[in-house]
Amino acid sequence: MSSMSSILTNTSAMVALETLRGINKNLGQVQSEIATGKKVANAKDNAAVFAISTVMSADVASFDQISDTLNLGSATVGVARAASEQVTELLTEMKTLIVSAQEDNVDRSKIQTDVSALRDQVNSIVGAAQFNGQNLLQGGGSINVLASLDRAADGSVTASNINVGRSSLETSAATMGTTAITTGAGDVAVSGGTIAAAGSQTVTITAGAISTGTSFSVVIGGTNTIEYVSRADDTLNDVASNLKSLIDAENITGITVDITNVADPTATDTVLTVNNANASGVTLTGGSFTGGTAGGGLSDVAGFDVSTASGAASALSGIDAMLQVAIDAASSFGSSQKRIEIQGEFVNSLMDSMKTGISALVDADLEEASARLQSLQVQQQLGVQALSIANQAPQSILSLFR
């Protein structure tokens, strides 16, 4: 059956026009891909892919900022590490002088002058060991270096940090607090008064107890008094960690300490567990006082006086402990700096991987786009020709009326 010819409705032209519109639409899309370099340039192109890529791009921008933060943290810790290494060298030199002062046939006053000069140089290094105003060799507490943003499956984001503790290498004592030392203020609670043989007891430091100059003390066995005075920026975890280190340094026979740090040391108590491996019980008491005086990590150096034989002997017995404090500080900062640098390398690799993933989602394949452009341009020309031929069809009807 033949189709009816009509001057009112040109079906062939309508089909050709619709085909040409589709070709022009595809051609416009390909030209947009070539111009922008993206196959998904906005939410209209592909809403799901656009949403994913936008979130990932925001994360990349955040990680770029984290990379800068890690670089700042690494520089800050690096300054502290270099300074503590230099202090270690000065204390090693000081030890050599103290050893020479043990001889009677030496001028101890001149040696003391050199010891004092080295002590002053330590102070100069410690005072100058800051980066952007942050000095990790003075005071207590710690700093947090932003290390990552962790996105959970539900889309929630939490920040993770690398905690770097300060290591005081100051040679002077600082008076902290304005109130004279009084009796226990109830900020330290001891579970039981005696650690049973092969048993343990806990020392609980109460949340909210920290203020600059608070003295926290633990007495073990009635003769071993361990005291730590809180500094500015100290947390309960800092106090507990320092008490543990001081107890460990006492080397009390059979006594070991475990620590339970808490996520929020301002709201939750921190617990020290004191273990007794002896065959008999050991007494345990604790307390806290206000108005304590916190000595720097190298405060004993200020008391070294080798101008006398007794002073030289006393300095010799104390210099190794001070040297170990500086060595521990250098080791701690070295470990922290290495961890920060490793995290920085990971963040950079992570950003590269995320950028590659985003590219796979939204970037156009320009080789494919070029081939499609050539094809669509030919189709467009043929579509125009087809529409022109279809538009000429009604002209044939005129011959019927001649």
Secondary structure as a PSIPRED ss2 file (coil, helix, strand):
# PSIPRED VFORMAT (PSIPRED V4.0)

   1 M C   1.000  0.000  0.000
   2 S C   1.000  0.000  0.000
   3 S C   1.000  0.000  0.000
   4 M C   1.000  0.000  0.000
   5 S C   1.000  0.000  0.000
   6 S C   1.000  0.000  0.000
   7 I C   1.000  0.000  0.000
   8 L C   1.000  0.000  0.000
   9 T C   1.000  0.000  0.000
  10 N C   1.000  0.000  0.000
  11 T H   0.000  1.000  0.000
  12 S H   0.000  1.000  0.000
  13 A H   0.000  1.000  0.000
  14 M H   0.000  1.000  0.000
  15 V H   0.000  1.000  0.000
  16 A H   0.000  1.000  0.000
  17 L H   0.000  1.000  0.000
  18 E H   0.000  1.000  0.000
  19 T H   0.000  1.000  0.000
  20 L H   0.000  1.000  0.000
  21 R H   0.000  1.000  0.000
  22 G H   0.000  1.000  0.000
  23 I H   0.000  1.000  0.000
  24 N H   0.000  1.000  0.000
  25 K H   0.000  1.000  0.000
  26 N H   0.000  1.000  0.000
  27 L H   0.000  1.000  0.000
  28 G H   0.000  1.000  0.000
  29 Q H   0.000  1.000  0.000
  30 V H   0.000  1.000  0.000
  31 Q H   0.000  1.000  0.000
  32 S H   0.000  1.000  0.000
  33 E H   0.000  1.000  0.000
  34 I H   0.000  1.000  0.000
  35 A H   0.000  1.000  0.000
  36 T H   0.000  1.000  0.000
  37 G C   1.000  0.000  0.000
  38 K E   0.000  0.000  1.000
  39 K C   1.000  0.000  0.000
  40 V C   1.000  0.000  0.000
  41 A C   1.000  0.000  0.000
  42 N C   1.000  0.000  0.000
  43 A C   1.000  0.000  0.000
  44 K C   1.000  0.000  0.000
  45 D C   1.000  0.000  0.000
  46 N C   1.000  0.000  0.000
  47 A H   0.000  1.000  0.000
  48 A H   0.000  1.000  0.000
  49 V H   0.000  1.000  0.000
  50 F H   0.000  1.000  0.000
  51 A H   0.000  1.000  0.000
  52 I H   0.000  1.000  0.000
  53 S H   0.000  1.000  0.000
  54 T H   0.000  1.000  0.000
  55 V H   0.000  1.000  0.000
  56 M H   0.000  1.000  0.000
  57 S H   0.000  1.000  0.000
  58 A H   0.000  1.000  0.000
  59 D H   0.000  1.000  0.000
  60 V H   0.000  1.000  0.000
  61 A H   0.000  1.000  0.000
  62 S H   0.000  1.000  0.000
  63 F H   0.000  1.000  0.000
  64 D H   0.000  1.000  0.000
  65 Q H   0.000  1.000  0.000
  66 I H   0.000  1.000  0.000
  67 S H   0.000  1.000  0.000
  68 D H   0.000  1.000  0.000
  69 T H   0.000  1.000  0.000
  70 L H   0.000  1.000  0.000
  71 N H   0.000  1.000  0.000
  72 L H   0.000  1.000  0.000
  73 G H   0.000  1.000  0.000
  74 S H   0.000  1.000  0.000
  75 A H   0.000  1.000  0.000
  76 T H   0.000  1.000  0.000
  77 V H   0.000  1.000  0.000
  78 G H   0.000  1.000  0.000
  79 V H   0.000  1.000  0.000
  80 A H   0.000  1.000  0.000
  81 R H   0.000  1.000  0.000
  82 A H   0.000  1.000  0.000
  83 A H   0.000  1.000  0.000
  84 S H   0.000  1.000  0.000
  85 E H   0.000  1.000  0.000
  86 Q H   0.000  1.000  0.000
  87 V H   0.000  1.000  0.000
  88 T H   0.000  1.000  0.000
  89 E H   0.000  1.000  0.000
  90 L H   0.000  1.000  0.000
  91 L H   0.000  1.000  0.000
  92 T H   0.000  1.000  0.000
  93 E H   0.000  1.000  0.000
  94 M H   0.000  1.000  0.000
  95 K H   0.000  1.000  0.000
  96 T H   0.000  1.000  0.000
  97 L H   0.000  1.000  0.000
  98 I H   0.000  1.000  0.000
  99 V H   0.000  1.000  0.000
 100 S H   0.000  1.000  0.000
 101 A C   1.000  0.000  0.000
 102 Q C   1.000  0.000  0.000
 103 E C   1.000  0.000  0.000
 104 D C   1.000  0.000  0.000
 105 N C   1.000  0.000  0.000
 106 V C   1.000  0.000  0.000
 107 D C   1.000  0.000  0.000
 108 R H   0.000  1.000  0.000
 109 S H   0.000  1.000  0.000
 110 K H   0.000  1.000  0.000
 111 I H   0.000  1.000  0.000
 112 Q H   0.000  1.000  0.000
 113 T H   0.000  1.000  0.000
 114 D H   0.000  1.000  0.000
 115 V H   0.000  1.000  0.000
 116 S H   0.000  1.000  0.000
 117 A H   0.000  1.000  0.000
 118 L H   0.000  1.000  0.000
 119 R H   0.000  1.000  0.000
 120 D H   0.000  1.000  0.000
 121 Q H   0.000  1.000  0.000
 122 V H   0.000  1.000  0.000
 123 N H   0.000  1.000  0.000
 124 S H   0.000  1.000  0.000
 125 I H   0.000  1.000  0.000
 126 V H   0.000  1.000  0.000
 127 G H   0.000  1.000  0.000
 128 A H   0.000  1.000  0.000
 129 A C   1.000  0.000  0.000
 130 Q E   0.000  0.000  1.000
 131 F E   0.000  0.000  1.000
 132 N C   1.000  0.000  0.000
 133 G C   1.000  0.000  0.000
 134 Q E   0.000  0.000  1.000
 135 N E   0.000  0.000  1.000
 136 L C   1.000  0.000  0.000
 137 L C   1.000  0.000  0.000
 138 Q C   1.000  0.000  0.000
 139 G C   1.000  0.000  0.000
 140 G C   1.000  0.000  0.000
 141 G C   1.000  0.000  0.000
 142 S E   0.000  0.000  1.000
 143 I E   0.000  0.000  1.000
 144 N E   0.000  0.000  1.000
 145 V E   0.000  0.000  1.000
 146 L E   0.000  0.000  1.000
 147 A E   0.000  0.000  1.000
 148 S E   0.000  0.000  1.000
 149 L E   0.000  0.000  1.000
 150 D E   0.000  0.000  1.000
 151 R E   0.000  0.000  1.000
 152 A C   1.000  0.000  0.000
 153 A C   1.000  0.000  0.000
 154 D C   1.000  0.000  0.000
 155 G C   1.000  0.000  0.000
 156 S C   1.000  0.000  0.000
 157 V E   0.000  0.000  1.000
 158 T E   0.000  0.000  1.000
 159 A E   0.000  0.000  1.000
 160 S E   0.000  0.000  1.000
 161 N E   0.000  0.000  1.000
 162 I E   0.000  0.000  1.000
 163 N E   0.000  0.000  1.000
 164 V E   0.000  0.000  1.000
 165 G E   0.000  0.000  1.000
 166 R C   1.000  0.000  0.000
 167 S C   1.000  0.000  0.000
 168 S C   1.000  0.000  0.000
 169 L C   1.000  0.000  0.000
 170 E C   1.000  0.000  0.000
 171 T C   1.000  0.000  0.000
 172 S C   1.000  0.000  0.000
 173 A E   0.000  0.000  1.000
 174 A E   0.000  0.000  1.000
 175 T E   0.000  0.000  1.000
 176 M C   1.000  0.000  0.000
 177 G C   1.000  0.000  0.000
 178 T C   1.000  0.000  0.000
 179 T C   1.000  0.000  0.000
 180 A C   1.000  0.000  0.000
 181 I C   1.000  0.000  0.000
 182 T C   1.000  0.000  0.000
 183 T C   1.000  0.000  0.000
 184 G C   1.000  0.000  0.000
 185 A C   1.000  0.000  0.000
 186 G C   1.000  0.000  0.000
 187 D C   1.000  0.000  0.000
 188 V E   0.000  0.000  1.000
 189 A E   0.000  0.000  1.000
 190 V E   0.000  0.000  1.000
 191 S C   1.000  0.000  0.000
 192 G C   1.000  0.000  0.000
 193 G C   1.000  0.000  0.000
 194 T E   0.000  0.000  1.000
 195 I E   0.000  0.000  1.000
 196 A C   1.000  0.000  0.000
 197 A C   1.000  0.000  0.000
 198 A C   1.000  0.000  0.000
 199 G E   0.000  0.000  1.000
 200 S E   0.000  0.000  1.000
 201 Q E   0.000  0.000  1.000
 202 T E   0.000  0.000  1.000
 203 V E   0.000  0.000  1.000
 204 T E   0.000  0.000  1.000
 205 I E   0.000  0.000  1.000
 206 T C   1.000  0.000  0.000
 207 A C   1.000  0.000  0.000
 208 G C   1.000  0.000  0.000
 209 A C   1.000  0.000  0.000
 210 I C   1.000  0.000  0.000
 211 S C   1.000  0.000  0.000
 212 T C   1.000  0.000  0.000
 213 G C   1.000  0.000  0.000
 214 T C   1.000  0.000  0.000
 215 S E   0.000  0.000  1.000
 216 F E   0.000  0.000  1.000
 217 S E   0.000  0.000  1.000
 218 V E   0.000  0.000  1.000
 219 V E   0.000  0.000  1.000
 220 I E   0.000  0.000  1.000
 221 G C   1.000  0.000  0.000
 222 G C   1.000  0.000  0.000
 223 T C   1.000  0.000  0.000
 224 N E   0.000  0.000  1.000
 225 T E   0.000  0.000  1.000
 226 I E   0.000  0.000  1.000
 227 E E   0.000  0.000  1.000
 228 Y E   0.000  0.000  1.000
 229 V E   0.000  0.000  1.000
 230 S C   1.000  0.000  0.000
 231 R C   1.000  0.000  0.000
 232 A C   1.000  0.000  0.000
 233 D C   1.000  0.000  0.000
 234 D C   1.000  0.000  0.000
 235 T C   1.000  0.000  0.000
 236 L H   0.000  1.000  0.000
 237 N H   0.000  1.000  0.000
 238 D H   0.000  1.000  0.000
 239 V H   0.000  1.000  0.000
 240 A H   0.000  1.000  0.000
 241 S H   0.000  1.000  0.000
 242 N H   0.000  1.000  0.000
 243 L H   0.000  1.000  0.000
 244 K H   0.000  1.000  0.000
 245 S H   0.000  1.000  0.000
 246 L H   0.000  1.000  0.000
 247 I H   0.000  1.000  0.000
 248 D H   0.000  1.000  0.000
 249 A H   0.000  1.000  0.000
 250 E H   0.000  1.000  0.000
 251 N C   1.000  0.000  0.000
 252 I C   1.000  0.000  0.000
 253 T C   1.000  0.000  0.000
 254 G C   1.000  0.000  0.000
 255 I E   0.000  0.000  1.000
 256 T E   0.000  0.000  1.000
 257 V E   0.000  0.000  1.000
 258 D E   0.000  0.000  1.000
 259 I E   0.000  0.000  1.000
 260 T E   0.000  0.000  1.000
 261 N C   1.000  0.000  0.000
 262 V C   1.000  0.000  0.000
 263 A C   1.000  0.000  0.000
 264 D C   1.000  0.000  0.000
 265 P C   1.000  0.000  0.000
 266 T C   1.000  0.000  0.000
 267 A C   1.000  0.000  0.000
 268 T C   1.000  0.000  0.000
 269 D C   1.000  0.000  0.000
 270 T E   0.000  0.000  1.000
 271 V E   0.000  0.000  1.000
 272 L E   0.000  0.000  1.000
 273 T E   0.000  0.000  1.000
 274 V E   0.000  0.000  1.000
 275 N E   0.000  0.000  1.000
 276 N E   0.000  0.000  1.000
 277 A C   1.000  0.000  0.000
 278 N C   1.000  0.000  0.000
 279 A C   1.000  0.000  0.000
 280 S C   1.000  0.000  0.000
 281 G C   1.000  0.000  0.000
 282 V E   0.000  0.000  1.000
 283 T E   0.000  0.000  1.000
 284 L E   0.000  0.000  1.000
 285 T E   0.000  0.000  1.000
 286 G E   0.000  0.000  1.000
 287 G E   0.000  0.000  1.000
 288 S E   0.000  0.000  1.000
 289 F E   0.000  0.000  1.000
 290 T C   1.000  0.000  0.000
 291 G C   1.000  0.000  0.000
 292 G C   1.000  0.000  0.000
 293 T E   0.000  0.000  1.000
 294 A E   0.000  0.000  1.000
 295 G E   0.000  0.000  1.000
 296 G C   1.000  0.000  0.000
 297 G C   1.000  0.000  0.000
 298 L C   1.000  0.000  0.000
 299 S H   0.000  1.000  0.000
 300 D H   0.000  1.000  0.000
 301 V H   0.000  1.000  0.000
 302 A H   0.000  1.000  0.000
 303 G H   0.000  1.000  0.000
 304 F C   1.000  0.000  0.000
 305 D C   1.000  0.000  0.000
 306 V C   1.000  0.000  0.000
 307 S C   1.000  0.000  0.000
 308 T C   1.000  0.000  0.000
 309 A H   0.000  1.000  0.000
 310 S H   0.000  1.000  0.000
 311 G H   0.000  1.000  0.000
 312 A H   0.000  1.000  0.000
 313 A H   0.000  1.000  0.000
 314 S H   0.000  1.000  0.000
 315 A H   0.000  1.000  0.000
 316 L H   0.000  1.000  0.000
 317 S H   0.000  1.000  0.000
 318 G H   0.000  1.000  0.000
 319 I H   0.000  1.000  0.000
 320 D H   0.000  1.000  0.000
 321 A H   0.000  1.000  0.000
 322 M H   0.000  1.000  0.000
 323 L H   0.000  1.000  0.000
 324 Q H   0.000  1.000  0.000
 325 V H   0.000  1.000  0.000
 326 A H   0.000  1.000  0.000
 327 I H   0.000  1.000  0.000
 328 D H   0.000  1.000  0.000
 329 A H   0.000  1.000  0.000
 330 A H   0.000  1.000  0.000
 331 S H   0.000  1.000  0.000
 332 S H   0.000  1.000  0.000
 333 F H   0.000  1.000  0.000
 334 G H   0.000  1.000  0.000
 335 S H   0.000  1.000  0.000
 336 S H   0.000  1.000  0.000
 337 Q H   0.000  1.000  0.000
 338 K H   0.000  1.000  0.000
 339 R H   0.000  1.000  0.000
 340 I H   0.000  1.000  0.000
 341 E H   0.000  1.000  0.000
 342 I H   0.000  1.000  0.000
 343 Q H   0.000  1.000  0.000
 344 G H   0.000  1.000  0.000
 345 E H   0.000  1.000  0.000
 346 F H   0.000  1.000  0.000
 347 V H   0.000  1.000  0.000
 348 N H   0.000  1.000  0.000
 349 S H   0.000  1.000  0.000
 350 L H   0.000  1.000  0.000
 351 M H   0.000  1.000  0.000
 352 D H   0.000  1.000  0.000
 353 S H   0.000  1.000  0.000
 354 M H   0.000  1.000  0.000
 355 K H   0.000  1.000  0.000
 356 T H   0.000  1.000  0.000
 357 G H   0.000  1.000  0.000
 358 I H   0.000  1.000  0.000
 359 S H   0.000  1.000  0.000
 360 A H   0.000  1.000  0.000
 361 L H   0.000  1.000  0.000
 362 V H   0.000  1.000  0.000
 363 D E   0.000  0.000  1.000
 364 A C   1.000  0.000  0.000
 365 D C   1.000  0.000  0.000
 366 L H   0.000  1.000  0.000
 367 E H   0.000  1.000  0.000
 368 E H   0.000  1.000  0.000
 369 A H   0.000  1.000  0.000
 370 S H   0.000  1.000  0.000
 371 A H   0.000  1.000  0.000
 372 R H   0.000  1.000  0.000
 373 L H   0.000  1.000  0.000
 374 Q H   0.000  1.000  0.000
 375 S H   0.000  1.000  0.000
 376 L H   0.000  1.000  0.000
 377 Q H   0.000  1.000  0.000
 378 V H   0.000  1.000  0.000
 379 Q H   0.000  1.000  0.000
 380 Q H   0.000  1.000  0.000
 381 Q H   0.000  1.000  0.000
 382 L H   0.000  1.000  0.000
 383 G H   0.000  1.000  0.000
 384 V H   0.000  1.000  0.000
 385 Q H   0.000  1.000  0.000
 386 A H   0.000  1.000  0.000
 387 L H   0.000  1.000  0.000
 388 S H   0.000  1.000  0.000
 389 I H   0.000  1.000  0.000
 390 A H   0.000  1.000  0.000
 391 N H   0.000  1.000  0.000
 392 Q H   0.000  1.000  0.000
 393 A H   0.000  1.000  0.000
 394 P H   0.000  1.000  0.000
 395 Q H   0.000  1.000  0.000
 396 S H   0.000  1.000  0.000
 397 I H   0.000  1.000  0.000
 398 L H   0.000  1.000  0.000
 399 S H   0.000  1.000  0.000
 400 L H   0.000  1.000  0.000
 401 F H   0.000  1.000  0.000
 402 R C   1.000  0.000  0.000
